[in-house]
Amino acid sequence: MDEVTPEEMRKAQDFERGWSDERIRAAEVSWGPGLVDMLPPALAERVQARAREEGTSDLSIIEAAIAHYLDTSAA
């Protein structure tokens, strides 16, 4: 069986603890830096690479992509 990395262990512990009411409320009003963690890995990597290239945040890239999609998609 493969060894568990420290990052995987932190994620497992966080999952087991669950989210407090305060954390849930914060998530409802702010995506925070973990937003790309909700994306499929390949897409998250593309978002992060573009953010580095443009010197901006992951959230800015995602906002621009959604706005572009909504502006150019058929209504």
PDB file with SEQRES, HELIX, SHEET and CRYST1 records, atoms N, CA, C and O in Angstrom:
SEQRES   1 A   75  MET ASP GLU VAL THR PRO GLU GLU MET ARG LYS ALA GLN          
SEQRES   2 A   75  ASP PHE GLU ARG GLY TRP SER ASP GLU ARG ILE ARG ALA          
SEQRES   3 A   75  ALA GLU VAL SER TRP GLY PRO GLY LEU VAL ASP MET LEU          
SEQRES   4 A   75  PRO PRO ALA LEU ALA GLU ARG VAL GLN ALA ARG ALA ARG          
SEQRES   5 A   75  GLU GLU GLY THR SER ASP LEU SER ILE ILE GLU ALA ALA          
SEQRES   6 A   75  ILE ALA HIS TYR LEU ASP THR SER ALA ALA                      
HELIX    1 AA1 PRO A    6  ARG A   17  1                                  12    
HELIX    2 AA2 ASP A   21  VAL A   29  1                                   9    
HELIX    3 AA3 PRO A   33  MET A   38  5                                   6    
HELIX    4 AA4 PRO A   41  GLU A   54  1                                  14    
HELIX    5 AA5 ASP A   58  THR A   72  1                                  15    
CRYST1    1.000    1.000    1.000  90.00  90.00  90.00 P 1           1          
ATOM      1  N   MET A   1       0.841  -1.178   0.000  1.00  0.00           N  
ATOM      2  CA  MET A   1       0.000   0.000   0.000  1.00  0.00           C  
ATOM      3  C   MET A   1       0.886   1.240   0.000  1.00  0.00           C  
ATOM      4  O   MET A   1       1.924   1.263   0.661  1.00  0.00           O  
ATOM      5  N   ASP A   2       0.484   2.256  -0.730  1.00  0.00           N  
ATOM      6  CA  ASP A   2       1.274   3.475  -0.835  1.00  0.00           C  
ATOM      7  C   ASP A   2       1.259   4.250   0.477  1.00  0.00           C  
ATOM      8  O   ASP A   2       0.299   4.196   1.246  1.00  0.00           O  
ATOM      9  N   GLU A   3       2.352   4.971   0.707  1.00  0.00           N  
ATOM     10  CA  GLU A   3       2.437   5.834   1.873  1.00  0.00           C  
ATOM     11  C   GLU A   3       1.536   7.052   1.676  1.00  0.00           C  
ATOM     12  O   GLU A   3       1.370   7.538   0.557  1.00  0.00           O  
ATOM     13  N   VAL A   4       0.965   7.533   2.756  1.00  0.00           N  
ATOM     14  CA  VAL A   4       0.125   8.725   2.716  1.00  0.00           C  
ATOM     15  C   VAL A   4       1.027   9.944   2.878  1.00  0.00           C  
ATOM     16  O   VAL A   4       1.848  10.005   3.794  1.00  0.00           O  
ATOM     17  N   THR A   5       0.866  10.905   1.986  1.00  0.00           N  
ATOM     18  CA  THR A   5       1.666  12.124   2.076  1.00  0.00           C  
ATOM     19  C   THR A   5       1.116  13.004   3.197  1.00  0.00           C  
ATOM     20  O   THR A   5      -0.039  12.849   3.593  1.00  0.00           O  
ATOM     21  N   PRO A   6       1.932  13.925   3.709  1.00  0.00           N  
ATOM     22  CA  PRO A   6       1.429  14.843   4.740  1.00  0.00           C  
ATOM     23  C   PRO A   6       0.205  15.640   4.267  1.00  0.00           C  
ATOM     24  O   PRO A   6      -0.719  15.874   5.045  1.00  0.00           O  
ATOM     25  N   GLU A   7       0.199  16.054   3.004  1.00  0.00           N  
ATOM     26  CA  GLU A   7      -0.943  16.800   2.463  1.00  0.00           C  
ATOM     27  C   GLU A   7      -2.202  15.933   2.465  1.00  0.00           C  
ATOM     28  O   GLU A   7      -3.277  16.404   2.837  1.00  0.00           O  
ATOM     29  N   GLU A   8      -2.079  14.684   2.057  1.00  0.00           N  
ATOM     30  CA  GLU A   8      -3.228  13.773   2.062  1.00  0.00           C  
ATOM     31  C   GLU A   8      -3.735  13.541   3.485  1.00  0.00           C  
ATOM     32  O   GLU A   8      -4.941  13.453   3.714  1.00  0.00           O  
ATOM     33  N   MET A   9      -2.806  13.444   4.437  1.00  0.00           N  
ATOM     34  CA  MET A   9      -3.189  13.246   5.833  1.00  0.00           C  
ATOM     35  C   MET A   9      -3.947  14.465   6.357  1.00  0.00           C  
ATOM     36  O   MET A   9      -4.948  14.309   7.056  1.00  0.00           O  
ATOM     37  N   ARG A  10      -3.487  15.682   6.032  1.00  0.00           N  
ATOM     38  CA  ARG A  10      -4.184  16.900   6.457  1.00  0.00           C  
ATOM     39  C   ARG A  10      -5.595  16.949   5.874  1.00  0.00           C  
ATOM     40  O   ARG A  10      -6.548  17.310   6.564  1.00  0.00           O  
ATOM     41  N   LYS A  11      -5.717  16.583   4.605  1.00  0.00           N  
ATOM     42  CA  LYS A  11      -7.040  16.582   3.975  1.00  0.00           C  
ATOM     43  C   LYS A  11      -7.963  15.564   4.644  1.00  0.00           C  
ATOM     44  O   LYS A  11      -9.137  15.851   4.879  1.00  0.00           O  
ATOM     45  N   ALA A  12      -7.444  14.396   4.945  1.00  0.00           N  
ATOM     46  CA  ALA A  12      -8.253  13.361   5.594  1.00  0.00           C  
ATOM     47  C   ALA A  12      -8.697  13.813   6.985  1.00  0.00           C  
ATOM     48  O   ALA A  12      -9.847  13.611   7.372  1.00  0.00           O  
ATOM     49  N   GLN A  13      -7.780  14.424   7.728  1.00  0.00           N  
ATOM     50  CA  GLN A  13      -8.131  14.908   9.064  1.00  0.00           C  
ATOM     51  C   GLN A  13      -9.176  16.018   8.984  1.00  0.00           C  
ATOM     52  O   GLN A  13     -10.111  16.059   9.784  1.00  0.00           O  
ATOM     53  N   ASP A  14      -9.011  16.911   8.018  1.00  0.00           N  
ATOM     54  CA  ASP A  14      -9.976  17.998   7.829  1.00  0.00           C  
ATOM     55  C   ASP A  14     -11.347  17.421   7.492  1.00  0.00           C  
ATOM     56  O   ASP A  14     -12.361  17.875   8.023  1.00  0.00           O  
ATOM     57  N   PHE A  15     -11.381  16.429   6.619  1.00  0.00           N  
ATOM     58  CA  PHE A  15     -12.638  15.788   6.232  1.00  0.00           C  
ATOM     59  C   PHE A  15     -13.303  15.130   7.439  1.00  0.00           C  
ATOM     60  O   PHE A  15     -14.514  15.245   7.625  1.00  0.00           O  
ATOM     61  N   GLU A  16     -12.512  14.442   8.256  1.00  0.00           N  
ATOM     62  CA  GLU A  16     -13.061  13.753   9.422  1.00  0.00           C  
ATOM     63  C   GLU A  16     -13.623  14.734  10.448  1.00  0.00           C  
ATOM     64  O   GLU A  16     -14.638  14.459  11.087  1.00  0.00           O  
ATOM     65  N   ARG A  17     -12.957  15.880  10.602  1.00  0.00           N  
ATOM     66  CA  ARG A  17     -13.437  16.893  11.549  1.00  0.00           C  
ATOM     67  C   ARG A  17     -14.749  17.503  11.092  1.00  0.00           C  
ATOM     68  O   ARG A  17     -15.607  17.836  11.909  1.00  0.00           O  
ATOM     69  N   GLY A  18     -14.899  17.645   9.794  1.00  0.00           N  
ATOM     70  CA  GLY A  18     -16.091  18.311   9.269  1.00  0.00           C  
ATOM     71  C   GLY A  18     -15.953  19.818   9.388  1.00  0.00           C  
ATOM     72  O   GLY A  18     -14.992  20.330   9.963  1.00  0.00           O  
ATOM     73  N   TRP A  19     -16.924  20.510   8.837  1.00  0.00           N  
ATOM     74  CA  TRP A  19     -16.888  21.974   8.835  1.00  0.00           C  
ATOM     75  C   TRP A  19     -17.734  22.522   9.969  1.00  0.00           C  
ATOM     76  O   TRP A  19     -18.864  22.085  10.186  1.00  0.00           O  
ATOM     77  N   SER A  20     -17.178  23.478  10.686  1.00  0.00           N  
ATOM     78  CA  SER A  20     -17.926  24.169  11.735  1.00  0.00           C  
ATOM     79  C   SER A  20     -18.936  25.106  11.080  1.00  0.00           C  
ATOM     80  O   SER A  20     -18.828  25.421   9.895  1.00  0.00           O  
ATOM     81  N   ASP A  21     -19.913  25.544  11.860  1.00  0.00           N  
ATOM     82  CA  ASP A  21     -20.894  26.505  11.337  1.00  0.00           C  
ATOM     83  C   ASP A  21     -20.202  27.763  10.826  1.00  0.00           C  
ATOM     84  O   ASP A  21     -20.588  28.317   9.797  1.00  0.00           O  
ATOM     85  N   GLU A  22     -19.174  28.213  11.552  1.00  0.00           N  
ATOM     86  CA  GLU A  22     -18.437  29.415  11.143  1.00  0.00           C  
ATOM     87  C   GLU A  22     -17.753  29.207   9.789  1.00  0.00           C  
ATOM     88  O   GLU A  22     -17.780  30.093   8.935  1.00  0.00           O  
ATOM     89  N   ARG A  23     -17.154  28.059   9.598  1.00  0.00           N  
ATOM     90  CA  ARG A  23     -16.469  27.777   8.331  1.00  0.00           C  
ATOM     91  C   ARG A  23     -17.472  27.695   7.174  1.00  0.00           C  
ATOM     92  O   ARG A  23     -17.190  28.157   6.068  1.00  0.00           O  
ATOM     93  N   ILE A  24     -18.619  27.118   7.431  1.00  0.00           N  
ATOM     94  CA  ILE A  24     -19.655  27.037   6.396  1.00  0.00           C  
ATOM     95  C   ILE A  24     -20.133  28.434   6.021  1.00  0.00           C  
ATOM     96  O   ILE A  24     -20.287  28.741   4.839  1.00  0.00           O  
ATOM     97  N   ARG A  25     -20.369  29.285   7.026  1.00  0.00           N  
ATOM     98  CA  ARG A  25     -20.801  30.662   6.741  1.00  0.00           C  
ATOM     99  C   ARG A  25     -19.740  31.397   5.933  1.00  0.00           C  
ATOM    100  O   ARG A  25     -20.072  32.124   4.997  1.00  0.00           O  
ATOM    101  N   ALA A  26     -18.478  31.221   6.280  1.00  0.00           N  
ATOM    102  CA  ALA A  26     -17.395  31.883   5.550  1.00  0.00           C  
ATOM    103  C   ALA A  26     -17.342  31.385   4.113  1.00  0.00           C  
ATOM    104  O   ALA A  26     -17.094  32.168   3.196  1.00  0.00           O  
ATOM    105  N   ALA A  27     -17.570  30.109   3.910  1.00  0.00           N  
ATOM    106  CA  ALA A  27     -17.535  29.547   2.554  1.00  0.00           C  
ATOM    107  C   ALA A  27     -18.691  30.064   1.714  1.00  0.00           C  
ATOM    108  O   ALA A  27     -18.579  30.166   0.492  1.00  0.00           O  
ATOM    109  N   GLU A  28     -19.794  30.389   2.361  1.00  0.00           N  
ATOM    110  CA  GLU A  28     -20.952  30.890   1.629  1.00  0.00           C  
ATOM    111  C   GLU A  28     -20.732  32.298   1.099  1.00  0.00           C  
ATOM    112  O   GLU A  28     -21.374  32.700   0.128  1.00  0.00           O  
ATOM    113  N   VAL A  29     -19.830  33.056   1.724  1.00  0.00           N  
ATOM    114  CA  VAL A  29     -19.613  34.441   1.300  1.00  0.00           C  
ATOM    115  C   VAL A  29     -18.276  34.648   0.603  1.00  0.00           C  
ATOM    116  O   VAL A  29     -18.066  35.686  -0.025  1.00  0.00           O  
ATOM    117  N   SER A  30     -17.380  33.691   0.700  1.00  0.00           N  
ATOM    118  CA  SER A  30     -16.059  33.847   0.100  1.00  0.00           C  
ATOM    119  C   SER A  30     -15.532  32.489  -0.343  1.00  0.00           C  
ATOM    120  O   SER A  30     -15.515  31.535   0.436  1.00  0.00           O  
ATOM    121  N   TRP A  31     -15.105  32.409  -1.586  1.00  0.00           N  
ATOM    122  CA  TRP A  31     -14.561  31.147  -2.082  1.00  0.00           C  
ATOM    123  C   TRP A  31     -13.202  30.871  -1.469  1.00  0.00           C  
ATOM    124  O   TRP A  31     -12.877  29.721  -1.174  1.00  0.00           O  
ATOM    125  N   GLY A  32     -12.407  31.904  -1.275  1.00  0.00           N  
ATOM    126  CA  GLY A  32     -11.086  31.742  -0.687  1.00  0.00           C  
ATOM    127  C   GLY A  32     -10.103  31.118  -1.656  1.00  0.00           C  
ATOM    128  O   GLY A  32     -10.442  30.841  -2.806  1.00  0.00           O  
ATOM    129  N   PRO A  33      -8.876  30.897  -1.186  1.00  0.00           N  
ATOM    130  CA  PRO A  33      -7.821  30.403  -2.067  1.00  0.00           C  
ATOM    131  C   PRO A  33      -8.010  28.962  -2.518  1.00  0.00           C  
ATOM    132  O   PRO A  33      -7.329  28.523  -3.445  1.00  0.00           O  
ATOM    133  N   GLY A  34      -8.907  28.218  -1.897  1.00  0.00           N  
ATOM    134  CA  GLY A  34      -9.111  26.822  -2.257  1.00  0.00           C  
ATOM    135  C   GLY A  34     -10.100  26.607  -3.385  1.00  0.00           C  
ATOM    136  O   GLY A  34     -10.489  25.472  -3.663  1.00  0.00           O  
ATOM    137  N   LEU A  35     -10.504  27.668  -4.030  1.00  0.00           N  
ATOM    138  CA  LEU A  35     -11.509  27.557  -5.090  1.00  0.00           C  
ATOM    139  C   LEU A  35     -11.092  26.567  -6.167  1.00  0.00           C  
ATOM    140  O   LEU A  35     -11.911  25.758  -6.603  1.00  0.00           O  
ATOM    141  N   VAL A  36      -9.848  26.612  -6.602  1.00  0.00           N  
ATOM    142  CA  VAL A  36      -9.429  25.719  -7.688  1.00  0.00           C  
ATOM    143  C   VAL A  36      -9.417  24.262  -7.254  1.00  0.00           C  
ATOM    144  O   VAL A  36      -9.415  23.367  -8.099  1.00  0.00           O  
ATOM    145  N   ASP A  37      -9.409  24.010  -5.948  1.00  0.00           N  
ATOM    146  CA  ASP A  37      -9.446  22.624  -5.469  1.00  0.00           C  
ATOM    147  C   ASP A  37     -10.753  21.938  -5.833  1.00  0.00           C  
ATOM    148  O   ASP A  37     -10.834  20.710  -5.819  1.00  0.00           O  
ATOM    149  N   MET A  38     -11.772  22.718  -6.157  1.00  0.00           N  
ATOM    150  CA  MET A  38     -13.066  22.151  -6.541  1.00  0.00           C  
ATOM    151  C   MET A  38     -13.091  21.750  -8.010  1.00  0.00           C  
ATOM    152  O   MET A  38     -14.005  21.051  -8.447  1.00  0.00           O  
ATOM    153  N   LEU A  39     -12.108  22.180  -8.763  1.00  0.00           N  
ATOM    154  CA  LEU A  39     -12.055  21.891 -10.199  1.00  0.00           C  
ATOM    155  C   LEU A  39     -11.337  20.574 -10.455  1.00  0.00           C  
ATOM    156  O   LEU A  39     -10.553  20.128  -9.618  1.00  0.00           O  
ATOM    157  N   PRO A  40     -11.592  19.946 -11.599  1.00  0.00           N  
ATOM    158  CA  PRO A  40     -10.799  18.775 -11.974  1.00  0.00           C  
ATOM    159  C   PRO A  40      -9.321  19.189 -12.046  1.00  0.00           C  
ATOM    160  O   PRO A  40      -9.020  20.312 -12.452  1.00  0.00           O  
ATOM    161  N   PRO A  41      -8.403  18.306 -11.661  1.00  0.00           N  
ATOM    162  CA  PRO A  41      -6.985  18.666 -11.592  1.00  0.00           C  
ATOM    163  C   PRO A  41      -6.424  19.329 -12.852  1.00  0.00           C  
ATOM    164  O   PRO A  41      -5.698  20.318 -12.750  1.00  0.00           O  
ATOM    165  N   ALA A  42      -6.741  18.812 -14.017  1.00  0.00           N  
ATOM    166  CA  ALA A  42      -6.191  19.393 -15.250  1.00  0.00           C  
ATOM    167  C   ALA A  42      -6.681  20.826 -15.447  1.00  0.00           C  
ATOM    168  O   ALA A  42      -5.917  21.688 -15.881  1.00  0.00           O  
ATOM    169  N   LEU A  43      -7.940  21.080 -15.133  1.00  0.00           N  
ATOM    170  CA  LEU A  43      -8.488  22.427 -15.271  1.00  0.00           C  
ATOM    171  C   LEU A  43      -7.899  23.360 -14.213  1.00  0.00           C  
ATOM    172  O   LEU A  43      -7.597  24.518 -14.501  1.00  0.00           O  
ATOM    173  N   ALA A  44      -7.739  22.862 -13.006  1.00  0.00           N  
ATOM    174  CA  ALA A  44      -7.131  23.663 -11.941  1.00  0.00           C  
ATOM    175  C   ALA A  44      -5.716  24.079 -12.328  1.00  0.00           C  
ATOM    176  O   ALA A  44      -5.317  25.221 -12.100  1.00  0.00           O  
ATOM    177  N   GLU A  45      -4.959  23.156 -12.913  1.00  0.00           N  
ATOM    178  CA  GLU A  45      -3.595  23.471 -13.348  1.00  0.00           C  
ATOM    179  C   GLU A  45      -3.602  24.559 -14.415  1.00  0.00           C  
ATOM    180  O   GLU A  45      -2.755  25.453 -14.398  1.00  0.00           O  
ATOM    181  N   ARG A  46      -4.548  24.486 -15.338  1.00  0.00           N  
ATOM    182  CA  ARG A  46      -4.639  25.512 -16.392  1.00  0.00           C  
ATOM    183  C   ARG A  46      -4.977  26.876 -15.804  1.00  0.00           C  
ATOM    184  O   ARG A  46      -4.405  27.890 -16.204  1.00  0.00           O  
ATOM    185  N   VAL A  47      -5.903  26.899 -14.858  1.00  0.00           N  
ATOM    186  CA  VAL A  47      -6.278  28.160 -14.213  1.00  0.00           C  
ATOM    187  C   VAL A  47      -5.075  28.748 -13.478  1.00  0.00           C  
ATOM    188  O   VAL A  47      -4.786  29.937 -13.608  1.00  0.00           O  
ATOM    189  N   GLN A  48      -4.379  27.921 -12.710  1.00  0.00           N  
ATOM    190  CA  GLN A  48      -3.233  28.402 -11.950  1.00  0.00           C  
ATOM    191  C   GLN A  48      -2.108  28.871 -12.863  1.00  0.00           C  
ATOM    192  O   GLN A  48      -1.453  29.872 -12.570  1.00  0.00           O  
ATOM    193  N   ALA A  49      -1.877  28.168 -13.954  1.00  0.00           N  
ATOM    194  CA  ALA A  49      -0.835  28.577 -14.904  1.00  0.00           C  
ATOM    195  C   ALA A  49      -1.179  29.925 -15.527  1.00  0.00           C  
ATOM    196  O   ALA A  49      -0.313  30.791 -15.650  1.00  0.00           O  
ATOM    197  N   ARG A  50      -2.436  30.107 -15.919  1.00  0.00           N  
ATOM    198  CA  ARG A  50      -2.853  31.382 -16.515  1.00  0.00           C  
ATOM    199  C   ARG A  50      -2.726  32.505 -15.490  1.00  0.00           C  
ATOM    200  O   ARG A  50      -2.292  33.605 -15.830  1.00  0.00           O  
ATOM    201  N   ALA A  51      -3.095  32.241 -14.252  1.00  0.00           N  
ATOM    202  CA  ALA A  51      -2.989  33.266 -13.207  1.00  0.00           C  
ATOM    203  C   ALA A  51      -1.530  33.680 -13.011  1.00  0.00           C  
ATOM    204  O   ALA A  51      -1.237  34.865 -12.849  1.00  0.00           O  
ATOM    205  N   ARG A  52      -0.618  32.709 -13.026  1.00  0.00           N  
ATOM    206  CA  ARG A  52       0.815  33.037 -12.906  1.00  0.00           C  
ATOM    207  C   ARG A  52       1.270  33.870 -14.089  1.00  0.00           C  
ATOM    208  O   ARG A  52       1.967  34.870 -13.918  1.00  0.00           O  
ATOM    209  N   GLU A  53       0.876  33.459 -15.299  1.00  0.00           N  
ATOM    210  CA  GLU A  53       1.267  34.182 -16.516  1.00  0.00           C  
ATOM    211  C   GLU A  53       0.787  35.628 -16.483  1.00  0.00           C  
ATOM    212  O   GLU A  53       1.513  36.540 -16.881  1.00  0.00           O  
ATOM    213  N   GLU A  54      -0.435  35.832 -16.009  1.00  0.00           N  
ATOM    214  CA  GLU A  54      -1.034  37.164 -16.020  1.00  0.00           C  
ATOM    215  C   GLU A  54      -0.770  37.946 -14.736  1.00  0.00           C  
ATOM    216  O   GLU A  54      -1.138  39.116 -14.630  1.00  0.00           O  
ATOM    217  N   GLY A  55      -0.131  37.296 -13.763  1.00  0.00           N  
ATOM    218  CA  GLY A  55       0.164  37.974 -12.506  1.00  0.00           C  
ATOM    219  C   GLY A  55      -1.082  38.350 -11.727  1.00  0.00           C  
ATOM    220  O   GLY A  55      -1.151  39.417 -11.116  1.00  0.00           O  
ATOM    221  N   THR A  56      -2.060  37.464 -11.755  1.00  0.00           N  
ATOM    222  CA  THR A  56      -3.328  37.739 -11.076  1.00  0.00           C  
ATOM    223  C   THR A  56      -3.727  36.524 -10.247  1.00  0.00           C  
ATOM    224  O   THR A  56      -2.952  35.576 -10.112  1.00  0.00           O  
ATOM    225  N   SER A  57      -4.923  36.554  -9.699  1.00  0.00           N  
ATOM    226  CA  SER A  57      -5.382  35.456  -8.845  1.00  0.00           C  
ATOM    227  C   SER A  57      -6.158  34.413  -9.643  1.00  0.00           C  
ATOM    228  O   SER A  57      -6.646  34.675 -10.742  1.00  0.00           O  
ATOM    229  N   ASP A  58      -6.254  33.233  -9.059  1.00  0.00           N  
ATOM    230  CA  ASP A  58      -7.065  32.169  -9.651  1.00  0.00           C  
ATOM    231  C   ASP A  58      -8.509  32.644  -9.807  1.00  0.00           C  
ATOM    232  O   ASP A  58      -9.144  32.401 -10.833  1.00  0.00           O  
ATOM    233  N   LEU A  59      -9.017  33.322  -8.783  1.00  0.00           N  
ATOM    234  CA  LEU A  59     -10.394  33.798  -8.817  1.00  0.00           C  
ATOM    235  C   LEU A  59     -10.617  34.766  -9.974  1.00  0.00           C  
ATOM    236  O   LEU A  59     -11.657  34.712 -10.630  1.00  0.00           O  
ATOM    237  N   SER A  60      -9.658  35.649 -10.231  1.00  0.00           N  
ATOM    238  CA  SER A  60      -9.795  36.594 -11.349  1.00  0.00           C  
ATOM    239  C   SER A  60      -9.888  35.863 -12.678  1.00  0.00           C  
ATOM    240  O   SER A  60     -10.665  36.252 -13.550  1.00  0.00           O  
ATOM    241  N   ILE A  61      -9.102  34.807 -12.835  1.00  0.00           N  
ATOM    242  CA  ILE A  61      -9.131  34.024 -14.072  1.00  0.00           C  
ATOM    243  C   ILE A  61     -10.483  33.335 -14.220  1.00  0.00           C  
ATOM    244  O   ILE A  61     -11.064  33.330 -15.305  1.00  0.00           O  
ATOM    245  N   ILE A  62     -10.982  32.759 -13.139  1.00  0.00           N  
ATOM    246  CA  ILE A  62     -12.265  32.060 -13.181  1.00  0.00           C  
ATOM    247  C   ILE A  62     -13.399  33.044 -13.462  1.00  0.00           C  
ATOM    248  O   ILE A  62     -14.292  32.749 -14.256  1.00  0.00           O  
ATOM    249  N   GLU A  63     -13.368  34.208 -12.818  1.00  0.00           N  
ATOM    250  CA  GLU A  63     -14.397  35.225 -13.070  1.00  0.00           C  
ATOM    251  C   GLU A  63     -14.393  35.650 -14.533  1.00  0.00           C  
ATOM    252  O   GLU A  63     -15.451  35.764 -15.152  1.00  0.00           O  
ATOM    253  N   ALA A  64     -13.203  35.885 -15.090  1.00  0.00           N  
ATOM    254  CA  ALA A  64     -13.100  36.306 -16.492  1.00  0.00           C  
ATOM    255  C   ALA A  64     -13.613  35.213 -17.424  1.00  0.00           C  
ATOM    256  O   ALA A  64     -14.292  35.502 -18.410  1.00  0.00           O  
ATOM    257  N   ALA A  65     -13.290  33.962 -17.114  1.00  0.00           N  
ATOM    258  CA  ALA A  65     -13.729  32.851 -17.959  1.00  0.00           C  
ATOM    259  C   ALA A  65     -15.250  32.708 -17.931  1.00  0.00           C  
ATOM    260  O   ALA A  65     -15.875  32.483 -18.967  1.00  0.00           O  
ATOM    261  N   ILE A  66     -15.831  32.838 -16.762  1.00  0.00           N  
ATOM    262  CA  ILE A  66     -17.290  32.728 -16.659  1.00  0.00           C  
ATOM    263  C   ILE A  66     -17.963  33.892 -17.375  1.00  0.00           C  
ATOM    264  O   ILE A  66     -18.938  33.696 -18.100  1.00  0.00           O  
ATOM    265  N   ALA A  67     -17.448  35.099 -17.176  1.00  0.00           N  
ATOM    266  CA  ALA A  67     -18.021  36.272 -17.848  1.00  0.00           C  
ATOM    267  C   ALA A  67     -17.927  36.108 -19.360  1.00  0.00           C  
ATOM    268  O   ALA A  67     -18.885  36.402 -20.075  1.00  0.00           O  
ATOM    269  N   HIS A  68     -16.777  35.641 -19.852  1.00  0.00           N  
ATOM    270  CA  HIS A  68     -16.605  35.434 -21.295  1.00  0.00           C  
ATOM    271  C   HIS A  68     -17.605  34.392 -21.801  1.00  0.00           C  
ATOM    272  O   HIS A  68     -18.237  34.582 -22.839  1.00  0.00           O  
ATOM    273  N   TYR A  69     -17.739  33.310 -21.070  1.00  0.00           N  
ATOM    274  CA  TYR A  69     -18.681  32.260 -21.461  1.00  0.00           C  
ATOM    275  C   TYR A  69     -20.107  32.805 -21.530  1.00  0.00           C  
ATOM    276  O   TYR A  69     -20.820  32.566 -22.505  1.00  0.00           O  
ATOM    277  N   LEU A  70     -20.515  33.532 -20.506  1.00  0.00           N  
ATOM    278  CA  LEU A  70     -21.879  34.065 -20.476  1.00  0.00           C  
ATOM    279  C   LEU A  70     -22.103  35.120 -21.550  1.00  0.00           C  
ATOM    280  O   LEU A  70     -23.201  35.234 -22.094  1.00  0.00           O  
ATOM    281  N   ASP A  71     -21.069  35.889 -21.855  1.00  0.00           N  
ATOM    282  CA  ASP A  71     -21.191  36.928 -22.883  1.00  0.00           C  
ATOM    283  C   ASP A  71     -21.245  36.350 -24.294  1.00  0.00           C  
ATOM    284  O   ASP A  71     -21.849  36.945 -25.186  1.00  0.00           O  
ATOM    285  N   THR A  72     -20.615  35.191 -24.498  1.00  0.00           N  
ATOM    286  CA  THR A  72     -20.521  34.641 -25.852  1.00  0.00           C  
ATOM    287  C   THR A  72     -21.443  33.457 -26.110  1.00  0.00           C  
ATOM    288  O   THR A  72     -21.604  33.040 -27.256  1.00  0.00           O  
ATOM    289  N   SER A  73     -22.049  32.912 -25.060  1.00  0.00           N  
ATOM    290  CA  SER A  73     -22.937  31.760 -25.269  1.00  0.00           C  
ATOM    291  C   SER A  73     -24.312  32.244 -25.711  1.00  0.00           C  
ATOM    292  O   SER A  73     -24.728  33.362 -25.410  1.00  0.00           O  
ATOM    293  N   ALA A  74     -24.991  31.385 -26.421  1.00  0.00           N  
ATOM    294  CA  ALA A  74     -26.342  31.720 -26.888  1.00  0.00           C  
ATOM    295  C   ALA A  74     -27.289  31.770 -25.700  1.00  0.00           C  
ATOM    296  O   ALA A  74     -27.240  30.915 -24.815  1.00  0.00           O  
ATOM    297  N   ALA A  75     -28.129  32.754 -25.690  1.00  0.00           N  
ATOM    298  CA  ALA A  75     -29.070  32.909 -24.566  1.00  0.00           C  
ATOM    299  C   ALA A  75     -30.277  32.018 -24.741  1.00  0.00           C  
ATOM    300  O   ALA A  75     -31.171  32.016 -23.894  1.00  0.00           O  
TER     301      ALA A  75                                                      
END                                                                             
